[in-house]
Amino acid sequence: MRAKRIRRRPADQAKAACDAAQDDLRVISSSSRIRLKSPDGTTRYMSTEEIEQRKSQAEADIKQFCK
């Protein structure tokens, strides 16, 4: 038996993207060091440049999806 795929309405997708971008920006803005875990289990800290890029992307996503 095949599982049914749940299709989200565009408004639901935009809300989910908005929420994710707001959460991402909140985390990025509240921490000076952000640790990432790779699929192999190792961890590393994001560089200042990576943090700035991610912050800019989150801000752009908020402008696009949070209306």
QUIWOKA-V426207 format. One line per field, one symbol per residue. psi: psi as a letter, one per 30 degrees, with the letter a starting at -180 (. if undefined). burial: # if it has 9 or more other C-alpha atoms within 8 Angstrom, else .. A space follows every 10 residues. Layout:
psi->???
burial->???
This chain:
psi->kkkkkkkkle eeeeeeeeee eeeeeeeeff kfkkkkklfg flllkkleee eeeeeeeeee eeeefi.
burial->.......... ..###.##.. ##.##..#.. ...#...... .....#.... #..##..##. ##..##.
